Amino acid sequence: MDLSLSTETVGDRTVVRVGGEIDVYTAPKLREQLVELVNDGSYHLVVDMEGVDFLDSTGLGVLVGGLKRVRAHEGSLRLVCNQERILKIFRITGLTKVFPIHTSVDDAVSATD
């Protein structure tokens, strides 16, 4: 399966909608998108993962890398995910302590965490 990406601006946030699988083959596409957004001055990102079917360690690494990039500019990276099988990966790896995870894009955009 391939990876689909789209972006939109909601308030002062840039929402990246991700669909498909984030794995060793598709993660570079997501990495390029995040790097491009930060290079263009988007430092407050919301990654909407509601359409993600699969996430592996490579994908987690890309998300952590994106977080480091935005934090270098006093920015933020929030995740939107309500799928138990994906949330379980974040819990097992301890990344729920690193990423603010929201159940909807609206919640993520309006959050002040």
PDB file as gemmi writes it, atoms N, CA and C in Angstrom:
CRYST1    1.000    1.000    1.000  90.00  90.00  90.00 P 1                      
ATOM      1  N   MET A   1       0.833  -1.189   0.000  1.00  0.00           N  
ATOM      2  CA  MET A   1       0.000   0.000   0.000  1.00  0.00           C  
ATOM      3  C   MET A   1       0.874   1.246   0.000  1.00  0.00           C  
ATOM      4  N   ASP A   2       0.381   2.282  -0.602  1.00  0.00           N  
ATOM      5  CA  ASP A   2       1.130   3.522  -0.710  1.00  0.00           C  
ATOM      6  C   ASP A   2       0.742   4.469   0.420  1.00  0.00           C  
ATOM      7  N   LEU A   3       1.394   5.586   0.448  1.00  0.00           N  
ATOM      8  CA  LEU A   3       1.145   6.599   1.455  1.00  0.00           C  
ATOM      9  C   LEU A   3       0.530   7.814   0.777  1.00  0.00           C  
ATOM     10  N   SER A   4      -0.563   8.326   1.339  1.00  0.00           N  
ATOM     11  CA  SER A   4      -1.145   9.558   0.803  1.00  0.00           C  
ATOM     12  C   SER A   4      -0.923  10.674   1.809  1.00  0.00           C  
ATOM     13  N   LEU A   5      -0.592  11.849   1.286  1.00  0.00           N  
ATOM     14  CA  LEU A   5      -0.332  13.010   2.127  1.00  0.00           C  
ATOM     15  C   LEU A   5      -1.055  14.219   1.559  1.00  0.00           C  
ATOM     16  N   SER A   6      -1.655  15.002   2.433  1.00  0.00           N  
ATOM     17  CA  SER A   6      -2.204  16.286   2.024  1.00  0.00           C  
ATOM     18  C   SER A   6      -2.033  17.242   3.188  1.00  0.00           C  
ATOM     19  N   THR A   7      -1.954  18.528   2.884  1.00  0.00           N  
ATOM     20  CA  THR A   7      -1.791  19.522   3.944  1.00  0.00           C  
ATOM     21  C   THR A   7      -2.823  20.628   3.793  1.00  0.00           C  
ATOM     22  N   GLU A   8      -3.159  21.203   4.919  1.00  0.00           N  
ATOM     23  CA  GLU A   8      -4.030  22.373   4.924  1.00  0.00           C  
ATOM     24  C   GLU A   8      -3.688  23.199   6.155  1.00  0.00           C  
ATOM     25  N   THR A   9      -3.975  24.475   6.077  1.00  0.00           N  
ATOM     26  CA  THR A   9      -3.737  25.365   7.203  1.00  0.00           C  
ATOM     27  C   THR A   9      -5.049  25.584   7.936  1.00  0.00           C  
ATOM     28  N   VAL A  10      -5.006  25.375   9.247  1.00  0.00           N  
ATOM     29  CA  VAL A  10      -6.180  25.598  10.099  1.00  0.00           C  
ATOM     30  C   VAL A  10      -5.717  26.520  11.220  1.00  0.00           C  
ATOM     31  N   GLY A  11      -6.125  27.770  11.166  1.00  0.00           N  
ATOM     32  CA  GLY A  11      -5.647  28.744  12.142  1.00  0.00           C  
ATOM     33  C   GLY A  11      -4.150  28.934  11.960  1.00  0.00           C  
ATOM     34  N   ASP A  12      -3.407  28.799  13.056  1.00  0.00           N  
ATOM     35  CA  ASP A  12      -1.947  28.932  12.968  1.00  0.00           C  
ATOM     36  C   ASP A  12      -1.254  27.575  12.877  1.00  0.00           C  
ATOM     37  N   ARG A  13      -2.016  26.533  12.609  1.00  0.00           N  
ATOM     38  CA  ARG A  13      -1.472  25.169  12.519  1.00  0.00           C  
ATOM     39  C   ARG A  13      -1.483  24.685  11.075  1.00  0.00           C  
ATOM     40  N   THR A  14      -0.546  23.835  10.764  1.00  0.00           N  
ATOM     41  CA  THR A  14      -0.551  23.148   9.477  1.00  0.00           C  
ATOM     42  C   THR A  14      -0.913  21.693   9.755  1.00  0.00           C  
ATOM     43  N   VAL A  15      -1.998  21.253   9.144  1.00  0.00           N  
ATOM     44  CA  VAL A  15      -2.474  19.886   9.338  1.00  0.00           C  
ATOM     45  C   VAL A  15      -1.967  19.025   8.190  1.00  0.00           C  
ATOM     46  N   VAL A  16      -1.286  17.946   8.534  1.00  0.00           N  
ATOM     47  CA  VAL A  16      -0.801  16.980   7.550  1.00  0.00           C  
ATOM     48  C   VAL A  16      -1.666  15.735   7.698  1.00  0.00           C  
ATOM     49  N   ARG A  17      -2.479  15.470   6.691  1.00  0.00           N  
ATOM     50  CA  ARG A  17      -3.341  14.277   6.718  1.00  0.00           C  
ATOM     51  C   ARG A  17      -2.584  13.130   6.051  1.00  0.00           C  
ATOM     52  N   VAL A  18      -2.464  12.038   6.800  1.00  0.00           N  
ATOM     53  CA  VAL A  18      -1.688  10.896   6.338  1.00  0.00           C  
ATOM     54  C   VAL A  18      -2.622   9.696   6.175  1.00  0.00           C  
ATOM     55  N   GLY A  19      -2.491   8.988   5.071  1.00  0.00           N  
ATOM     56  CA  GLY A  19      -3.291   7.795   4.849  1.00  0.00           C  
ATOM     57  C   GLY A  19      -2.429   6.666   4.331  1.00  0.00           C  
ATOM     58  N   GLY A  20      -2.803   5.443   4.653  1.00  0.00           N  
ATOM     59  CA  GLY A  20      -2.066   4.274   4.178  1.00  0.00           C  
ATOM     60  C   GLY A  20      -1.119   3.735   5.226  1.00  0.00           C  
ATOM     61  N   GLU A  21       0.033   3.293   4.769  1.00  0.00           N  
ATOM     62  CA  GLU A  21       1.020   2.679   5.658  1.00  0.00           C  
ATOM     63  C   GLU A  21       2.259   3.549   5.775  1.00  0.00           C  
ATOM     64  N   ILE A  22       2.728   3.716   7.003  1.00  0.00           N  
ATOM     65  CA  ILE A  22       3.992   4.418   7.234  1.00  0.00           C  
ATOM     66  C   ILE A  22       5.002   3.350   7.630  1.00  0.00           C  
ATOM     67  N   ASP A  23       5.826   2.971   6.671  1.00  0.00           N  
ATOM     68  CA  ASP A  23       6.807   1.916   6.912  1.00  0.00           C  
ATOM     69  C   ASP A  23       8.139   2.291   6.271  1.00  0.00           C  
ATOM     70  N   VAL A  24       9.044   1.343   6.235  1.00  0.00           N  
ATOM     71  CA  VAL A  24      10.399   1.608   5.734  1.00  0.00           C  
ATOM     72  C   VAL A  24      10.381   2.111   4.288  1.00  0.00           C  
ATOM     73  N   TYR A  25       9.362   1.749   3.523  1.00  0.00           N  
ATOM     74  CA  TYR A  25       9.296   2.159   2.123  1.00  0.00           C  
ATOM     75  C   TYR A  25       8.651   3.531   1.936  1.00  0.00           C  
ATOM     76  N   THR A  26       7.663   3.856   2.767  1.00  0.00           N  
ATOM     77  CA  THR A  26       6.909   5.093   2.577  1.00  0.00           C  
ATOM     78  C   THR A  26       7.324   6.219   3.525  1.00  0.00           C  
ATOM     79  N   ALA A  27       8.010   5.889   4.606  1.00  0.00           N  
ATOM     80  CA  ALA A  27       8.384   6.904   5.600  1.00  0.00           C  
ATOM     81  C   ALA A  27       9.213   8.048   5.006  1.00  0.00           C  
ATOM     82  N   PRO A  28      10.112   7.787   4.048  1.00  0.00           N  
ATOM     83  CA  PRO A  28      10.864   8.915   3.482  1.00  0.00           C  
ATOM     84  C   PRO A  28       9.970   9.989   2.850  1.00  0.00           C  
ATOM     85  N   LYS A  29       8.840   9.593   2.300  1.00  0.00           N  
ATOM     86  CA  LYS A  29       7.903  10.553   1.717  1.00  0.00           C  
ATOM     87  C   LYS A  29       7.333  11.467   2.808  1.00  0.00           C  
ATOM     88  N   LEU A  30       6.977  10.892   3.953  1.00  0.00           N  
ATOM     89  CA  LEU A  30       6.484  11.683   5.075  1.00  0.00           C  
ATOM     90  C   LEU A  30       7.596  12.579   5.608  1.00  0.00           C  
ATOM     91  N   ARG A  31       8.807  12.050   5.724  1.00  0.00           N  
ATOM     92  CA  ARG A  31       9.941  12.841   6.213  1.00  0.00           C  
ATOM     93  C   ARG A  31      10.154  14.063   5.321  1.00  0.00           C  
ATOM     94  N   GLU A  32      10.137  13.852   4.003  1.00  0.00           N  
ATOM     95  CA  GLU A  32      10.323  14.966   3.066  1.00  0.00           C  
ATOM     96  C   GLU A  32       9.255  16.031   3.270  1.00  0.00           C  
ATOM     97  N   GLN A  33       8.024  15.609   3.461  1.00  0.00           N  
ATOM     98  CA  GLN A  33       6.916  16.550   3.660  1.00  0.00           C  
ATOM     99  C   GLN A  33       7.129  17.376   4.925  1.00  0.00           C  
ATOM    100  N   LEU A  34       7.491  16.715   6.026  1.00  0.00           N  
ATOM    101  CA  LEU A  34       7.701  17.422   7.288  1.00  0.00           C  
ATOM    102  C   LEU A  34       8.878  18.391   7.189  1.00  0.00           C  
ATOM    103  N   VAL A  35       9.971  17.966   6.573  1.00  0.00           N  
ATOM    104  CA  VAL A  35      11.151  18.821   6.412  1.00  0.00           C  
ATOM    105  C   VAL A  35      10.791  20.044   5.571  1.00  0.00           C  
ATOM    106  N   GLU A  36      10.063  19.821   4.486  1.00  0.00           N  
ATOM    107  CA  GLU A  36       9.662  20.916   3.609  1.00  0.00           C  
ATOM    108  C   GLU A  36       8.789  21.933   4.352  1.00  0.00           C  
ATOM    109  N   LEU A  37       7.845  21.448   5.147  1.00  0.00           N  
ATOM    110  CA  LEU A  37       6.974  22.348   5.903  1.00  0.00           C  
ATOM    111  C   LEU A  37       7.770  23.201   6.888  1.00  0.00           C  
ATOM    112  N   VAL A  38       8.685  22.572   7.611  1.00  0.00           N  
ATOM    113  CA  VAL A  38       9.493  23.310   8.582  1.00  0.00           C  
ATOM    114  C   VAL A  38      10.389  24.309   7.854  1.00  0.00           C  
ATOM    115  N   ASN A  39      10.986  23.894   6.749  1.00  0.00           N  
ATOM    116  CA  ASN A  39      11.840  24.801   5.973  1.00  0.00           C  
ATOM    117  C   ASN A  39      11.056  25.995   5.439  1.00  0.00           C  
ATOM    118  N   ASP A  40       9.755  25.795   5.202  1.00  0.00           N  
ATOM    119  CA  ASP A  40       8.891  26.873   4.711  1.00  0.00           C  
ATOM    120  C   ASP A  40       8.314  27.720   5.843  1.00  0.00           C  
ATOM    121  N   GLY A  41       8.676  27.412   7.089  1.00  0.00           N  
ATOM    122  CA  GLY A  41       8.247  28.233   8.214  1.00  0.00           C  
ATOM    123  C   GLY A  41       7.035  27.733   8.970  1.00  0.00           C  
ATOM    124  N   SER A  42       6.584  26.522   8.705  1.00  0.00           N  
ATOM    125  CA  SER A  42       5.463  25.940   9.456  1.00  0.00           C  
ATOM    126  C   SER A  42       6.035  25.194  10.662  1.00  0.00           C  
ATOM    127  N   TYR A  43       5.878  25.777  11.845  1.00  0.00           N  
ATOM    128  CA  TYR A  43       6.482  25.206  13.045  1.00  0.00           C  
ATOM    129  C   TYR A  43       5.465  24.591  13.997  1.00  0.00           C  
ATOM    130  N   HIS A  44       4.173  24.726  13.677  1.00  0.00           N  
ATOM    131  CA  HIS A  44       3.135  24.141  14.519  1.00  0.00           C  
ATOM    132  C   HIS A  44       2.340  23.162  13.651  1.00  0.00           C  
ATOM    133  N   LEU A  45       2.697  21.890  13.784  1.00  0.00           N  
ATOM    134  CA  LEU A  45       2.141  20.860  12.918  1.00  0.00           C  
ATOM    135  C   LEU A  45       1.171  19.955  13.673  1.00  0.00           C  
ATOM    136  N   VAL A  46       0.158  19.518  12.949  1.00  0.00           N  
ATOM    137  CA  VAL A  46      -0.767  18.498  13.444  1.00  0.00           C  
ATOM    138  C   VAL A  46      -0.730  17.380  12.414  1.00  0.00           C  
ATOM    139  N   VAL A  47      -0.320  16.197  12.825  1.00  0.00           N  
ATOM    140  CA  VAL A  47      -0.283  15.050  11.918  1.00  0.00           C  
ATOM    141  C   VAL A  47      -1.523  14.203  12.189  1.00  0.00           C  
ATOM    142  N   ASP A  48      -2.438  14.226  11.217  1.00  0.00           N  
ATOM    143  CA  ASP A  48      -3.692  13.488  11.323  1.00  0.00           C  
ATOM    144  C   ASP A  48      -3.455  12.069  10.813  1.00  0.00           C  
ATOM    145  N   MET A  49      -3.447  11.107  11.735  1.00  0.00           N  
ATOM    146  CA  MET A  49      -3.135   9.721  11.406  1.00  0.00           C  
ATOM    147  C   MET A  49      -4.372   8.832  11.380  1.00  0.00           C  
ATOM    148  N   GLU A  50      -5.555   9.442  11.283  1.00  0.00           N  
ATOM    149  CA  GLU A  50      -6.783   8.641  11.300  1.00  0.00           C  
ATOM    150  C   GLU A  50      -6.862   7.681  10.109  1.00  0.00           C  
ATOM    151  N   GLY A  51      -6.208   8.024   9.007  1.00  0.00           N  
ATOM    152  CA  GLY A  51      -6.242   7.167   7.823  1.00  0.00           C  
ATOM    153  C   GLY A  51      -5.064   6.210   7.723  1.00  0.00           C  
ATOM    154  N   VAL A  52      -4.262   6.122   8.791  1.00  0.00           N  
ATOM    155  CA  VAL A  52      -3.079   5.257   8.773  1.00  0.00           C  
ATOM    156  C   VAL A  52      -3.483   3.829   9.148  1.00  0.00           C  
ATOM    157  N   ASP A  53      -3.104   2.887   8.291  1.00  0.00           N  
ATOM    158  CA  ASP A  53      -3.422   1.478   8.513  1.00  0.00           C  
ATOM    159  C   ASP A  53      -2.302   0.728   9.230  1.00  0.00           C  
ATOM    160  N   PHE A  54      -1.071   1.232   9.093  1.00  0.00           N  
ATOM    161  CA  PHE A  54       0.094   0.522   9.633  1.00  0.00           C  
ATOM    162  C   PHE A  54       1.185   1.528   9.941  1.00  0.00           C  
ATOM    163  N   LEU A  55       1.892   1.313  11.051  1.00  0.00           N  
ATOM    164  CA  LEU A  55       2.994   2.182  11.457  1.00  0.00           C  
ATOM    165  C   LEU A  55       4.103   1.307  12.012  1.00  0.00           C  
ATOM    166  N   ASP A  56       5.315   1.469  11.473  1.00  0.00           N  
ATOM    167  CA  ASP A  56       6.441   0.696  12.008  1.00  0.00           C  
ATOM    168  C   ASP A  56       7.461   1.636  12.653  1.00  0.00           C  
ATOM    169  N   SER A  57       8.588   1.065  13.079  1.00  0.00           N  
ATOM    170  CA  SER A  57       9.594   1.852  13.800  1.00  0.00           C  
ATOM    171  C   SER A  57      10.189   2.948  12.928  1.00  0.00           C  
ATOM    172  N   THR A  58      10.259   2.733  11.622  1.00  0.00           N  
ATOM    173  CA  THR A  58      10.769   3.768  10.729  1.00  0.00           C  
ATOM    174  C   THR A  58       9.838   4.978  10.756  1.00  0.00           C  
ATOM    175  N   GLY A  59       8.539   4.711  10.729  1.00  0.00           N  
ATOM    176  CA  GLY A  59       7.554   5.785  10.805  1.00  0.00           C  
ATOM    177  C   GLY A  59       7.637   6.534  12.119  1.00  0.00           C  
ATOM    178  N   LEU A  60       7.825   5.801  13.212  1.00  0.00           N  
ATOM    179  CA  LEU A  60       7.984   6.446  14.518  1.00  0.00           C  
ATOM    180  C   LEU A  60       9.207   7.358  14.508  1.00  0.00           C  
ATOM    181  N   GLY A  61      10.271   6.883  13.895  1.00  0.00           N  
ATOM    182  CA  GLY A  61      11.497   7.686  13.804  1.00  0.00           C  
ATOM    183  C   GLY A  61      11.279   8.981  13.033  1.00  0.00           C  
ATOM    184  N   VAL A  62      10.490   8.916  11.976  1.00  0.00           N  
ATOM    185  CA  VAL A  62      10.189  10.113  11.189  1.00  0.00           C  
ATOM    186  C   VAL A  62       9.396  11.112  12.031  1.00  0.00           C  
ATOM    187  N   LEU A  63       8.427  10.624  12.784  1.00  0.00           N  
ATOM    188  CA  LEU A  63       7.637  11.512  13.633  1.00  0.00           C  
ATOM    189  C   LEU A  63       8.500  12.156  14.724  1.00  0.00           C  
ATOM    190  N   VAL A  64       9.391  11.380  15.340  1.00  0.00           N  
ATOM    191  CA  VAL A  64      10.289  11.923  16.360  1.00  0.00           C  
ATOM    192  C   VAL A  64      11.218  12.962  15.725  1.00  0.00           C  
ATOM    193  N   GLY A  65      11.722  12.665  14.532  1.00  0.00           N  
ATOM    194  CA  GLY A  65      12.571  13.620  13.818  1.00  0.00           C  
ATOM    195  C   GLY A  65      11.826  14.912  13.517  1.00  0.00           C  
ATOM    196  N   GLY A  66      10.561  14.786  13.121  1.00  0.00           N  
ATOM    197  CA  GLY A  66       9.743  15.968  12.858  1.00  0.00           C  
ATOM    198  C   GLY A  66       9.552  16.800  14.111  1.00  0.00           C  
ATOM    199  N   LEU A  67       9.331  16.113  15.228  1.00  0.00           N  
ATOM    200  CA  LEU A  67       9.174  16.804  16.508  1.00  0.00           C  
ATOM    201  C   LEU A  67      10.440  17.588  16.856  1.00  0.00           C  
ATOM    202  N   LYS A  68      11.592  16.978  16.672  1.00  0.00           N  
ATOM    203  CA  LYS A  68      12.862  17.659  16.956  1.00  0.00           C  
ATOM    204  C   LYS A  68      13.025  18.892  16.076  1.00  0.00           C  
ATOM    205  N   ARG A  69      12.631  18.774  14.804  1.00  0.00           N  
ATOM    206  CA  ARG A  69      12.754  19.912  13.882  1.00  0.00           C  
ATOM    207  C   ARG A  69      11.896  21.093  14.313  1.00  0.00           C  
ATOM    208  N   VAL A  70      10.630  20.832  14.667  1.00  0.00           N  
ATOM    209  CA  VAL A  70       9.757  21.952  15.052  1.00  0.00           C  
ATOM    210  C   VAL A  70      10.157  22.525  16.408  1.00  0.00           C  
ATOM    211  N   ARG A  71      10.625  21.683  17.296  1.00  0.00           N  
ATOM    212  CA  ARG A  71      11.053  22.177  18.611  1.00  0.00           C  
ATOM    213  C   ARG A  71      12.265  23.085  18.497  1.00  0.00           C  
ATOM    214  N   ALA A  72      13.093  22.868  17.486  1.00  0.00           N  
ATOM    215  CA  ALA A  72      14.254  23.732  17.255  1.00  0.00           C  
ATOM    216  C   ALA A  72      13.815  25.155  16.918  1.00  0.00           C  
ATOM    217  N   HIS A  73      12.553  25.305  16.540  1.00  0.00           N  
ATOM    218  CA  HIS A  73      11.984  26.619  16.205  1.00  0.00           C  
ATOM    219  C   HIS A  73      10.881  26.999  17.191  1.00  0.00           C  
ATOM    220  N   GLU A  74      10.943  26.428  18.408  1.00  0.00           N  
ATOM    221  CA  GLU A  74       9.922  26.677  19.430  1.00  0.00           C  
ATOM    222  C   GLU A  74       8.529  26.265  18.960  1.00  0.00           C  
ATOM    223  N   GLY A  75       8.463  25.257  18.108  1.00  0.00           N  
ATOM    224  CA  GLY A  75       7.195  24.801  17.554  1.00  0.00           C  
ATOM    225  C   GLY A  75       6.638  23.594  18.284  1.00  0.00           C  
ATOM    226  N   SER A  76       5.612  22.985  17.661  1.00  0.00           N  
ATOM    227  CA  SER A  76       4.958  21.827  18.264  1.00  0.00           C  
ATOM    228  C   SER A  76       4.528  20.850  17.171  1.00  0.00           C  
ATOM    229  N   LEU A  77       4.425  19.596  17.548  1.00  0.00           N  
ATOM    230  CA  LEU A  77       3.915  18.562  16.647  1.00  0.00           C  
ATOM    231  C   LEU A  77       2.928  17.734  17.451  1.00  0.00           C  
ATOM    232  N   ARG A  78       1.669  17.795  17.048  1.00  0.00           N  
ATOM    233  CA  ARG A  78       0.618  17.046  17.721  1.00  0.00           C  
ATOM    234  C   ARG A  78       0.111  15.969  16.784  1.00  0.00           C  
ATOM    235  N   LEU A  79      -0.313  14.870  17.364  1.00  0.00           N  
ATOM    236  CA  LEU A  79      -0.837  13.761  16.574  1.00  0.00           C  
ATOM    237  C   LEU A  79      -2.334  13.624  16.793  1.00  0.00           C  
ATOM    238  N   VAL A  80      -3.022  13.201  15.736  1.00  0.00           N  
ATOM    239  CA  VAL A  80      -4.439  12.859  15.835  1.00  0.00           C  
ATOM    240  C   VAL A  80      -4.543  11.381  15.524  1.00  0.00           C  
ATOM    241  N   CYS A  81      -5.005  10.619  16.497  1.00  0.00           N  
ATOM    242  CA  CYS A  81      -5.127   9.181  16.310  1.00  0.00           C  
ATOM    243  C   CYS A  81      -6.142   8.637  17.301  1.00  0.00           C  
ATOM    244  N   ASN A  82      -7.075   7.846  16.803  1.00  0.00           N  
ATOM    245  CA  ASN A  82      -8.022   7.202  17.706  1.00  0.00           C  
ATOM    246  C   ASN A  82      -8.158   5.715  17.403  1.00  0.00           C  
ATOM    247  N   GLN A  83      -7.204   5.182  16.641  1.00  0.00           N  
ATOM    248  CA  GLN A  83      -7.205   3.753  16.337  1.00  0.00           C  
ATOM    249  C   GLN A  83      -6.391   3.019  17.401  1.00  0.00           C  
ATOM    250  N   GLU A  84      -7.005   2.087  18.063  1.00  0.00           N  
ATOM    251  CA  GLU A  84      -6.357   1.397  19.173  1.00  0.00           C  
ATOM    252  C   GLU A  84      -5.050   0.713  18.750  1.00  0.00           C  
ATOM    253  N   ARG A  85      -5.020   0.094  17.583  1.00  0.00           N  
ATOM    254  CA  ARG A  85      -3.801  -0.636  17.185  1.00  0.00           C  
ATOM    255  C   ARG A  85      -2.614   0.309  16.952  1.00  0.00           C  
ATOM    256  N   ILE A  86      -2.885   1.548  16.533  1.00  0.00           N  
ATOM    257  CA  ILE A  86      -1.805   2.521  16.359  1.00  0.00           C  
ATOM    258  C   ILE A  86      -1.448   3.150  17.712  1.00  0.00           C  
ATOM    259  N   LEU A  87      -2.453   3.463  18.507  1.00  0.00           N  
ATOM    260  CA  LEU A  87      -2.202   4.033  19.839  1.00  0.00           C  
ATOM    261  C   LEU A  87      -1.371   3.085  20.696  1.00  0.00           C  
ATOM    262  N   LYS A  88      -1.604   1.787  20.546  1.00  0.00           N  
ATOM    263  CA  LYS A  88      -0.865   0.784  21.311  1.00  0.00           C  
ATOM    264  C   LYS A  88       0.639   0.887  21.045  1.00  0.00           C  
ATOM    265  N   ILE A  89       1.003   1.172  19.805  1.00  0.00           N  
ATOM    266  CA  ILE A  89       2.423   1.325  19.446  1.00  0.00           C  
ATOM    267  C   ILE A  89       3.036   2.494  20.212  1.00  0.00           C  
ATOM    268  N   PHE A  90       2.299   3.600  20.297  1.00  0.00           N  
ATOM    269  CA  PHE A  90       2.803   4.759  21.034  1.00  0.00           C  
ATOM    270  C   PHE A  90       2.912   4.471  22.527  1.00  0.00           C  
ATOM    271  N   ARG A  91       1.960   3.713  23.068  1.00  0.00           N  
ATOM    272  CA  ARG A  91       2.012   3.358  24.493  1.00  0.00           C  
ATOM    273  C   ARG A  91       3.193   2.434  24.780  1.00  0.00           C  
ATOM    274  N   ILE A  92       3.368   1.395  23.967  1.00  0.00           N  
ATOM    275  CA  ILE A  92       4.436   0.417  24.184  1.00  0.00           C  
ATOM    276  C   ILE A  92       5.810   1.085  24.129  1.00  0.00           C  
ATOM    277  N   THR A  93       5.973   2.032  23.208  1.00  0.00           N  
ATOM    278  CA  THR A  93       7.274   2.692  23.029  1.00  0.00           C  
ATOM    279  C   THR A  93       7.478   3.860  23.988  1.00  0.00           C  
ATOM    280  N   GLY A  94       6.456   4.205  24.765  1.00  0.00           N  
ATOM    281  CA  GLY A  94       6.576   5.329  25.683  1.00  0.00           C  
ATOM    282  C   GLY A  94       6.418   6.687  25.019  1.00  0.00           C  
ATOM    283  N   LEU A  95       6.056   6.691  23.747  1.00  0.00           N  
ATOM    284  CA  LEU A  95       5.954   7.958  23.020  1.00  0.00           C  
ATOM    285  C   LEU A  95       4.684   8.750  23.344  1.00  0.00           C  
ATOM    286  N   THR A  96       3.784   8.153  24.122  1.00  0.00           N  
ATOM    287  CA  THR A  96       2.617   8.929  24.575  1.00  0.00           C  
ATOM    288  C   THR A  96       3.065  10.034  25.523  1.00  0.00           C  
ATOM    289  N   LYS A  97       4.261   9.886  26.099  1.00  0.00           N  
ATOM    290  CA  LYS A  97       4.811  10.916  26.979  1.00  0.00           C  
ATOM    291  C   LYS A  97       5.507  12.009  26.182  1.00  0.00           C  
ATOM    292  N   VAL A  98       5.787  11.730  24.915  1.00  0.00           N  
ATOM    293  CA  VAL A  98       6.530  12.659  24.064  1.00  0.00           C  
ATOM    294  C   VAL A  98       5.595  13.475  23.178  1.00  0.00           C  
ATOM    295  N   PHE A  99       4.594  12.799  22.617  1.00  0.00           N  
ATOM    296  CA  PHE A  99       3.657  13.439  21.695  1.00  0.00           C  
ATOM    297  C   PHE A  99       2.315  13.709  22.359  1.00  0.00           C  
ATOM    298  N   PRO A 100       1.779  14.912  22.188  1.00  0.00           N  
ATOM    299  CA  PRO A 100       0.373  15.114  22.552  1.00  0.00           C  
ATOM    300  C   PRO A 100      -0.482  14.385  21.505  1.00  0.00           C  
ATOM    301  N   ILE A 101      -1.338  13.466  21.937  1.00  0.00           N  
ATOM    302  CA  ILE A 101      -2.172  12.697  21.011  1.00  0.00           C  
ATOM    303  C   ILE A 101      -3.628  13.068  21.261  1.00  0.00           C  
ATOM    304  N   HIS A 102      -4.297  13.484  20.200  1.00  0.00           N  
ATOM    305  CA  HIS A 102      -5.682  13.949  20.283  1.00  0.00           C  
ATOM    306  C   HIS A 102      -6.592  13.028  19.482  1.00  0.00           C  
ATOM    307  N   THR A 103      -7.888  13.110  19.775  1.00  0.00           N  
ATOM    308  CA  THR A 103      -8.853  12.244  19.081  1.00  0.00           C  
ATOM    309  C   THR A 103      -9.442  12.885  17.840  1.00  0.00           C  
ATOM    310  N   SER A 104      -9.231  14.193  17.654  1.00  0.00           N  
ATOM    311  CA  SER A 104      -9.738  14.852  16.447  1.00  0.00           C  
ATOM    312  C   SER A 104      -8.828  16.014  16.065  1.00  0.00           C  
ATOM    313  N   VAL A 105      -8.895  16.397  14.805  1.00  0.00           N  
ATOM    314  CA  VAL A 105      -8.113  17.533  14.333  1.00  0.00           C  
ATOM    315  C   VAL A 105      -8.529  18.802  15.078  1.00  0.00           C  
ATOM    316  N   ASP A 106      -9.829  18.985  15.299  1.00  0.00           N  
ATOM    317  CA  ASP A 106     -10.311  20.162  16.020  1.00  0.00           C  
ATOM    318  C   ASP A 106      -9.686  20.259  17.407  1.00  0.00           C  
ATOM    319  N   ASP A 107      -9.646  19.131  18.114  1.00  0.00           N  
ATOM    320  CA  ASP A 107      -9.033  19.117  19.454  1.00  0.00           C  
ATOM    321  C   ASP A 107      -7.556  19.487  19.385  1.00  0.00           C  
ATOM    322  N   ALA A 108      -6.857  18.928  18.400  1.00  0.00           N  
ATOM    323  CA  ALA A 108      -5.421  19.176  18.274  1.00  0.00           C  
ATOM    324  C   ALA A 108      -5.136  20.634  17.926  1.00  0.00           C  
ATOM    325  N   VAL A 109      -5.954  21.197  17.054  1.00  0.00           N  
ATOM    326  CA  VAL A 109      -5.754  22.582  16.629  1.00  0.00           C  
ATOM    327  C   VAL A 109      -6.034  23.547  17.765  1.00  0.00           C  
ATOM    328  N   SER A 110      -7.047  23.277  18.564  1.00  0.00           N  
ATOM    329  CA  SER A 110      -7.421  24.202  19.633  1.00  0.00           C  
ATOM    330  C   SER A 110      -6.679  23.967  20.942  1.00  0.00           C  
ATOM    331  N   ALA A 111      -5.937  22.877  21.056  1.00  0.00           N  
ATOM    332  CA  ALA A 111      -5.229  22.552  22.293  1.00  0.00           C  
ATOM    333  C   ALA A 111      -4.119  23.562  22.579  1.00  0.00           C  
ATOM    334  N   THR A 112      -3.843  23.743  23.829  1.00  0.00           N  
ATOM    335  CA  THR A 112      -2.778  24.676  24.231  1.00  0.00           C  
ATOM    336  C   THR A 112      -1.630  23.957  24.934  1.00  0.00           C  
ATOM    337  N   ASP A 113      -1.605  22.629  24.830  1.00  0.00           N  
ATOM    338  CA  ASP A 113      -0.552  21.873  25.528  1.00  0.00           C  
ATOM    339  C   ASP A 113       0.795  22.051  24.881  1.00  0.00           C  
TER     340      ASP A 113                                                      
END                                                                             
